[in-house]
């Protein structure tokens, strides 16, 4: 679970950086920024989901609510 997510995040980071560089050199800076924002949003959704599972696990362990 943890290692797979780490590799996914690293892969998205590498792909976004390549796309950003290629689009910026092509003169399409607005699309480059949009690509970066999309990659950031994707990774942020993964992290938020993981944090949600963490909080749920903590509630189950301590029998909260």
RORO-17172 format. One record per atom (N, C-alpha, C): residue number from 1; residue in one letter; atom name; x, y, z. Coordinates in Angstrom, 3 decimals. Each point is the difference from the previous one (the first is absolute). Example, Ala and Ser with C-alpha at 12.3 -4.5 7.8 and 13.67 -1.06 7.14 Angstrom:
BEGIN
{nr: 1 | rest: A | atom: N | px: 13.190 | py: -5.690 | pz: 7.800}
{nr: 1 | rest: A | atom: CA | px: -0.890 | py: 1.190 | pz: 0.000}
{nr: 1 | rest: A | atom: C | px: 0.900 | py: 1.200 | pz: 0.000}
{nr: 2 | rest: S | atom: N | px: -0.350 | py: 1.050 | pz: -0.720}
{nr: 2 | rest: S | atom: CA | px: 0.820 | py: 1.190 | pz: 0.060}
{nr: 2 | rest: S | atom: C | px: -0.770 | py: 1.090 | pz: 0.730}
***
This chain:
BEGIN
{nr: 1 | rest: X | atom: N | px: 0.833 | py: -1.195 | pz: 0.000}
{nr: 1 | rest: X | atom: CA | px: -0.833 | py: 1.195 | pz: 0.000}
{nr: 1 | rest: X | atom: C | px: 0.873 | py: 1.253 | pz: 0.000}
{nr: 2 | rest: X | atom: N | px: 0.878 | py: 0.139 | pz: 0.975}
{nr: 2 | rest: X | atom: CA | px: 0.788 | py: 1.214 | pz: 0.136}
{nr: 2 | rest: X | atom: C | px: 1.036 | py: 0.156 | pz: -1.100}
{nr: 3 | rest: X | atom: N | px: 0.674 | py: -1.100 | pz: -0.322}
{nr: 3 | rest: X | atom: CA | px: 1.046 | py: 0.073 | pz: -1.009}
{nr: 3 | rest: X | atom: C | px: -0.595 | py: 0.198 | pz: -1.395}
{nr: 4 | rest: X | atom: N | px: -1.127 | py: -0.632 | pz: -0.263}
{nr: 4 | rest: X | atom: CA | px: -0.663 | py: 0.187 | pz: -1.295}
{nr: 4 | rest: X | atom: C | px: -0.420 | py: 1.447 | pz: -0.197}
{nr: 5 | rest: X | atom: N | px: -0.555 | py: 0.587 | pz: 1.053}
{nr: 5 | rest: X | atom: CA | px: -0.424 | py: 1.399 | pz: -0.086}
{nr: 5 | rest: X | atom: C | px: 1.190 | py: 0.918 | pz: -0.210}
{nr: 6 | rest: X | atom: N | px: 1.108 | py: -0.313 | pz: 0.646}
{nr: 6 | rest: X | atom: CA | px: 1.210 | py: 0.811 | pz: -0.170}
{nr: 6 | rest: X | atom: C | px: 0.491 | py: -0.052 | pz: -1.440}
{nr: 7 | rest: X | atom: N | px: -0.026 | py: -1.187 | pz: -0.597}
{nr: 7 | rest: X | atom: CA | px: 0.418 | py: -0.132 | pz: -1.397}
{nr: 7 | rest: X | atom: C | px: -0.972 | py: 0.712 | pz: -0.947}
{nr: 8 | rest: X | atom: N | px: -1.294 | py: -0.048 | pz: 0.321}
{nr: 8 | rest: X | atom: CA | px: -0.988 | py: 0.716 | pz: -0.814}
{nr: 8 | rest: X | atom: C | px: 0.256 | py: 1.504 | pz: 0.031}
{nr: 9 | rest: X | atom: N | px: 0.245 | py: 0.525 | pz: 1.189}
{nr: 9 | rest: X | atom: CA | px: 0.238 | py: 1.432 | pz: 0.151}
{nr: 9 | rest: X | atom: C | px: 1.276 | py: 0.398 | pz: -0.730}
{nr: 10 | rest: X | atom: N | px: 1.039 | py: -0.815 | pz: 0.120}
{nr: 10 | rest: X | atom: CA | px: 1.252 | py: 0.287 | pz: -0.700}
{nr: 10 | rest: X | atom: C | px: -0.204 | py: -0.044 | pz: -1.517}
{nr: 11 | rest: X | atom: N | px: -0.761 | py: -0.975 | pz: -0.469}
{nr: 11 | rest: X | atom: CA | px: -0.276 | py: -0.098 | pz: -1.439}
{nr: 11 | rest: X | atom: C | px: -0.766 | py: 1.198 | pz: -0.520}
{nr: 12 | rest: X | atom: N | px: -1.001 | py: 0.428 | pz: 0.752}
{nr: 12 | rest: X | atom: CA | px: -0.764 | py: 1.181 | pz: -0.409}
{nr: 12 | rest: X | atom: C | px: 0.900 | py: 1.225 | pz: -0.005}
{nr: 13 | rest: X | atom: N | px: 0.862 | py: 0.117 | pz: 0.992}
{nr: 13 | rest: X | atom: CA | px: 0.920 | py: 1.129 | pz: 0.052}
{nr: 13 | rest: X | atom: C | px: 0.944 | py: 0.047 | pz: -1.192}
{nr: 14 | rest: X | atom: N | px: 0.518 | py: -1.155 | pz: -0.372}
{nr: 14 | rest: X | atom: CA | px: 0.907 | py: -0.061 | pz: -1.154}
{nr: 14 | rest: X | atom: C | px: -0.747 | py: 0.339 | pz: -1.289}
{nr: 15 | rest: X | atom: N | px: -1.180 | py: -0.583 | pz: -0.186}
{nr: 15 | rest: X | atom: CA | px: -0.775 | py: 0.285 | pz: -1.211}
{nr: 15 | rest: X | atom: C | px: -0.401 | py: 1.467 | pz: -0.092}
{nr: 16 | rest: X | atom: N | px: -0.423 | py: 0.569 | pz: 1.119}
{nr: 16 | rest: X | atom: CA | px: -0.412 | py: 1.403 | pz: -0.007}
{nr: 16 | rest: X | atom: C | px: 1.192 | py: 0.899 | pz: -0.312}
{nr: 17 | rest: X | atom: N | px: 1.154 | py: -0.315 | pz: 0.559}
{nr: 17 | rest: X | atom: CA | px: 1.166 | py: 0.837 | pz: -0.280}
{nr: 17 | rest: X | atom: C | px: 0.421 | py: -0.077 | pz: -1.468}
{nr: 18 | rest: X | atom: N | px: -0.103 | py: -1.192 | pz: -0.594}
{nr: 18 | rest: X | atom: CA | px: 0.334 | py: -0.137 | pz: -1.425}
{nr: 18 | rest: X | atom: C | px: -0.994 | py: 0.764 | pz: -0.866}
{nr: 19 | rest: X | atom: N | px: -1.290 | py: -0.157 | pz: 0.290}
{nr: 19 | rest: X | atom: CA | px: -1.021 | py: 0.713 | pz: -0.763}
{nr: 19 | rest: X | atom: C | px: 0.122 | py: 1.505 | pz: 0.175}
{nr: 20 | rest: X | atom: N | px: 0.281 | py: 0.425 | pz: 1.222}
{nr: 20 | rest: X | atom: CA | px: 0.128 | py: 1.433 | pz: 0.267}
{nr: 20 | rest: X | atom: C | px: 1.166 | py: 0.593 | pz: -0.797}
{nr: 21 | rest: X | atom: N | px: 1.122 | py: -0.699 | pz: 0.002}
{nr: 21 | rest: X | atom: CA | px: 1.172 | py: 0.476 | pz: -0.740}
{nr: 21 | rest: X | atom: C | px: -0.273 | py: 0.037 | pz: -1.499}
{nr: 22 | rest: X | atom: N | px: -0.618 | py: -1.060 | pz: -0.522}
{nr: 22 | rest: X | atom: CA | px: -0.271 | py: -0.055 | pz: -1.437}
{nr: 22 | rest: X | atom: C | px: -0.985 | py: 1.092 | pz: -0.421}
{nr: 23 | rest: X | atom: N | px: -1.054 | py: 0.201 | pz: 0.794}
{nr: 23 | rest: X | atom: CA | px: -0.984 | py: 1.028 | pz: -0.347}
{nr: 23 | rest: X | atom: C | px: 0.574 | py: 1.402 | pz: 0.141}
{nr: 24 | rest: X | atom: N | px: 0.849 | py: 0.200 | pz: 0.990}
{nr: 24 | rest: X | atom: CA | px: 0.592 | py: 1.325 | pz: 0.192}
{nr: 24 | rest: X | atom: C | px: 0.946 | py: 0.329 | pz: -1.149}
{nr: 25 | rest: X | atom: N | px: 0.757 | py: -0.971 | pz: -0.466}
{nr: 25 | rest: X | atom: CA | px: 0.906 | py: 0.240 | pz: -1.118}
{nr: 25 | rest: X | atom: C | px: -0.765 | py: 0.207 | pz: -1.300}
{nr: 26 | rest: X | atom: N | px: -1.203 | py: -0.546 | pz: -0.078}
{nr: 26 | rest: X | atom: CA | px: -0.823 | py: 0.183 | pz: -1.192}
{nr: 26 | rest: X | atom: C | px: -0.722 | py: 1.345 | pz: 0.025}
{nr: 27 | rest: X | atom: N | px: 0.153 | py: 0.746 | pz: 1.089}
{nr: 27 | rest: X | atom: CA | px: -0.624 | py: 1.311 | pz: 0.084}
{nr: 27 | rest: X | atom: C | px: -1.417 | py: -0.028 | pz: 0.545}
{nr: 28 | rest: X | atom: N | px: -0.395 | py: -1.105 | pz: 0.571}
{nr: 28 | rest: X | atom: CA | px: -1.355 | py: -0.116 | pz: 0.536}
{nr: 28 | rest: X | atom: C | px: 0.075 | py: -0.061 | pz: 1.525}
{nr: 29 | rest: X | atom: N | px: 0.373 | py: 1.123 | pz: 0.589}
{nr: 29 | rest: X | atom: CA | px: 0.203 | py: 0.047 | pz: 1.443}
{nr: 29 | rest: X | atom: C | px: -1.305 | py: -0.187 | pz: 0.770}
{nr: 30 | rest: X | atom: N | px: -1.102 | py: 0.492 | pz: -0.564}
{nr: 30 | rest: X | atom: CA | px: -1.280 | py: -0.165 | pz: 0.702}
{nr: 30 | rest: X | atom: C | px: -0.387 | py: -1.468 | pz: 0.088}
{nr: 31 | rest: X | atom: N | px: 0.245 | py: -0.759 | pz: -1.061}
{nr: 31 | rest: X | atom: CA | px: -0.292 | py: -1.439 | pz: 0.030}
{nr: 31 | rest: X | atom: C | px: 0.973 | py: -0.737 | pz: 0.926}
{nr: 32 | rest: X | atom: N | px: 1.239 | py: 0.494 | pz: 0.078}
{nr: 32 | rest: X | atom: CA | px: 0.984 | py: -0.605 | pz: 0.896}
{nr: 32 | rest: X | atom: C | px: -0.431 | py: 0.166 | pz: 1.451}
{nr: 33 | rest: X | atom: N | px: -0.493 | py: 1.179 | pz: 0.339}
{nr: 33 | rest: X | atom: CA | px: -0.464 | py: 0.235 | pz: 1.360}
{nr: 33 | rest: X | atom: C | px: -1.255 | py: -0.822 | pz: 0.296}
{nr: 34 | rest: X | atom: N | px: -0.859 | py: -0.153 | pz: -0.979}
{nr: 34 | rest: X | atom: CA | px: -1.201 | py: -0.808 | pz: 0.171}
{nr: 34 | rest: X | atom: C | px: 0.357 | py: -1.475 | pz: 0.216}
{nr: 35 | rest: X | atom: N | px: 0.995 | py: -0.477 | pz: -0.717}
{nr: 35 | rest: X | atom: CA | px: 0.470 | py: -1.375 | pz: 0.167}
{nr: 35 | rest: X | atom: C | px: 0.563 | py: -0.200 | pz: 1.406}
{nr: 36 | rest: X | atom: N | px: 0.766 | py: 0.961 | pz: 0.467}
{nr: 36 | rest: X | atom: CA | px: 0.548 | py: -0.081 | pz: 1.351}
{nr: 36 | rest: X | atom: C | px: -1.106 | py: 0.009 | pz: 1.039}
{nr: 37 | rest: X | atom: N | px: -0.990 | py: 0.840 | pz: -0.195}
{nr: 37 | rest: X | atom: CA | px: -1.120 | py: 0.072 | pz: 0.926}
{nr: 37 | rest: X | atom: C | px: -0.793 | py: -1.305 | pz: 0.017}
{nr: 38 | rest: X | atom: N | px: -0.177 | py: -0.608 | pz: -1.159}
{nr: 38 | rest: X | atom: CA | px: -0.724 | py: -1.278 | pz: -0.070}
{nr: 38 | rest: X | atom: C | px: 0.769 | py: -1.102 | pz: 0.733}
{nr: 39 | rest: X | atom: N | px: 1.304 | py: -0.056 | pz: -0.182}
{nr: 39 | rest: X | atom: CA | px: 0.812 | py: -0.992 | pz: 0.706}
{nr: 39 | rest: X | atom: C | px: -0.034 | py: 0.209 | pz: 1.505}
{nr: 40 | rest: X | atom: N | px: 0.082 | py: 1.254 | pz: 0.416}
{nr: 40 | rest: X | atom: CA | px: -0.054 | py: 0.317 | pz: 1.425}
{nr: 40 | rest: X | atom: C | px: -1.349 | py: -0.394 | pz: 0.591}
{nr: 41 | rest: X | atom: N | px: -1.067 | py: 0.264 | pz: -0.727}
{nr: 41 | rest: X | atom: CA | px: -1.339 | py: -0.341 | pz: 0.469}
{nr: 41 | rest: X | atom: C | px: -0.170 | py: -1.508 | pz: 0.131}
{nr: 42 | rest: X | atom: N | px: 0.514 | py: -0.745 | pz: -0.956}
{nr: 42 | rest: X | atom: CA | px: -0.090 | py: -1.459 | pz: 0.051}
{nr: 42 | rest: X | atom: C | px: 0.712 | py: -0.549 | pz: 1.230}
{nr: 43 | rest: X | atom: N | px: 1.219 | py: 0.464 | pz: 0.236}
{nr: 43 | rest: X | atom: CA | px: 0.761 | py: -0.464 | pz: 1.157}
{nr: 43 | rest: X | atom: C | px: -0.676 | py: 0.444 | pz: 1.292}
{nr: 44 | rest: X | atom: N | px: -0.550 | py: 1.204 | pz: 0.026}
{nr: 44 | rest: X | atom: CA | px: -0.686 | py: 0.492 | pz: 1.188}
{nr: 44 | rest: X | atom: C | px: -1.226 | py: -0.855 | pz: 0.328}
{nr: 45 | rest: X | atom: N | px: -0.732 | py: -0.430 | pz: -1.013}
{nr: 45 | rest: X | atom: CA | px: -1.149 | py: -0.879 | pz: 0.229}
{nr: 45 | rest: X | atom: C | px: 0.433 | py: -1.341 | pz: 0.583}
{nr: 46 | rest: X | atom: N | px: 1.097 | py: -0.545 | pz: -0.491}
{nr: 46 | rest: X | atom: CA | px: 0.512 | py: -1.255 | pz: 0.543}
{nr: 46 | rest: X | atom: C | px: 0.385 | py: 0.163 | pz: 1.469}
{nr: 47 | rest: X | atom: N | px: 0.662 | py: 1.105 | pz: 0.324}
{nr: 47 | rest: X | atom: CA | px: 0.447 | py: 0.226 | pz: 1.379}
{nr: 47 | rest: X | atom: C | px: -1.200 | py: 0.229 | pz: 0.925}
{nr: 48 | rest: X | atom: N | px: -1.002 | py: 0.732 | pz: -0.470}
{nr: 48 | rest: X | atom: CA | px: -1.190 | py: 0.237 | pz: 0.821}
{nr: 48 | rest: X | atom: C | px: -0.729 | py: -1.312 | pz: 0.268}
{nr: 49 | rest: X | atom: N | px: -0.089 | py: -0.851 | pz: -1.000}
{nr: 49 | rest: X | atom: CA | px: -0.632 | py: -1.316 | pz: 0.198}
{nr: 49 | rest: X | atom: C | px: 0.778 | py: -0.825 | pz: 1.018}
{nr: 50 | rest: X | atom: N | px: 1.317 | py: 0.051 | pz: -0.084}
{nr: 50 | rest: X | atom: CA | px: 0.835 | py: -0.737 | pz: 0.938}
{nr: 50 | rest: X | atom: C | px: -0.155 | py: 0.547 | pz: 1.422}
{nr: 51 | rest: X | atom: N | px: -0.086 | py: 1.309 | pz: 0.140}
{nr: 51 | rest: X | atom: CA | px: -0.216 | py: 0.597 | pz: 1.314}
{nr: 51 | rest: X | atom: C | px: -1.366 | py: -0.374 | pz: 0.562}
{nr: 52 | rest: X | atom: N | px: -0.999 | py: -0.076 | pz: -0.849}
{nr: 52 | rest: X | atom: CA | px: -1.317 | py: -0.430 | pz: 0.436}
{nr: 52 | rest: X | atom: C | px: 0.022 | py: -1.415 | pz: 0.547}
{nr: 53 | rest: X | atom: N | px: 0.725 | py: -0.882 | pz: -0.692}
{nr: 53 | rest: X | atom: CA | px: 0.122 | py: -1.367 | pz: 0.492}
{nr: 53 | rest: X | atom: C | px: 0.768 | py: -0.051 | pz: 1.314}
{nr: 54 | rest: X | atom: N | px: 1.009 | py: 0.854 | pz: 0.142}
{nr: 54 | rest: X | atom: CA | px: 0.764 | py: 0.057 | pz: 1.240}
{nr: 54 | rest: X | atom: C | px: -0.889 | py: 0.418 | pz: 1.165}
{nr: 55 | rest: X | atom: N | px: -0.800 | py: 1.051 | pz: -0.187}
{nr: 55 | rest: X | atom: CA | px: -0.880 | py: 0.454 | pz: 1.068}
{nr: 55 | rest: X | atom: C | px: -1.045 | py: -1.056 | pz: 0.347}
{nr: 56 | rest: X | atom: N | px: -0.487 | py: -0.691 | pz: -1.005}
{nr: 56 | rest: X | atom: CA | px: -0.975 | py: -1.067 | pz: 0.252}
{nr: 56 | rest: X | atom: C | px: 0.643 | py: -1.132 | pz: 0.803}
{nr: 57 | rest: X | atom: N | px: 1.232 | py: -0.348 | pz: -0.327}
{nr: 57 | rest: X | atom: CA | px: 0.713 | py: -1.040 | pz: 0.736}
{nr: 57 | rest: X | atom: C | px: 0.248 | py: 0.425 | pz: 1.445}
{nr: 58 | rest: X | atom: N | px: 0.364 | py: 1.263 | pz: 0.201}
{nr: 58 | rest: X | atom: CA | px: 0.219 | py: 0.499 | pz: 1.362}
{nr: 58 | rest: X | atom: C | px: -1.298 | py: -0.058 | pz: 0.789}
{nr: 59 | rest: X | atom: N | px: -1.123 | py: 0.347 | pz: -0.623}
{nr: 59 | rest: X | atom: CA | px: -1.288 | py: -0.090 | pz: 0.687}
{nr: 59 | rest: X | atom: C | px: -0.317 | py: -1.447 | pz: 0.373}
{nr: 60 | rest: X | atom: N | px: 0.284 | py: -0.937 | pz: -0.887}
{nr: 60 | rest: X | atom: CA | px: -0.271 | py: -1.396 | pz: 0.295}
{nr: 60 | rest: X | atom: C | px: 0.898 | py: -0.522 | pz: 1.122}
{nr: 61 | rest: X | atom: N | px: 1.254 | py: 0.410 | pz: 0.007}
{nr: 61 | rest: X | atom: CA | px: 0.937 | py: -0.491 | pz: 1.013}
{nr: 61 | rest: X | atom: C | px: -0.394 | py: 0.509 | pz: 1.382}
{nr: 62 | rest: X | atom: N | px: -0.359 | py: 1.266 | pz: 0.091}
{nr: 62 | rest: X | atom: CA | px: -0.324 | py: 0.578 | pz: 1.304}
{nr: 62 | rest: X | atom: C | px: -1.493 | py: -0.012 | pz: 0.310}
{nr: 63 | rest: X | atom: N | px: -0.782 | py: -0.608 | pz: -0.874}
{nr: 63 | rest: X | atom: CA | px: -1.459 | py: -0.128 | pz: 0.170}
{nr: 63 | rest: X | atom: C | px: -0.657 | py: 1.358 | pz: 0.241}
{nr: 64 | rest: X | atom: N | px: 0.387 | py: 0.985 | pz: -0.824}
{nr: 64 | rest: X | atom: CA | px: -0.566 | py: 1.328 | pz: 0.105}
{nr: 64 | rest: X | atom: C | px: -1.276 | py: 0.075 | pz: -0.826}
{nr: 65 | rest: X | atom: N | px: -0.944 | py: 0.784 | pz: 0.437}
{nr: 65 | rest: X | atom: CA | px: -1.289 | py: 0.220 | pz: -0.660}
{nr: 65 | rest: X | atom: C | px: -0.601 | py: -1.331 | pz: -0.291}
***
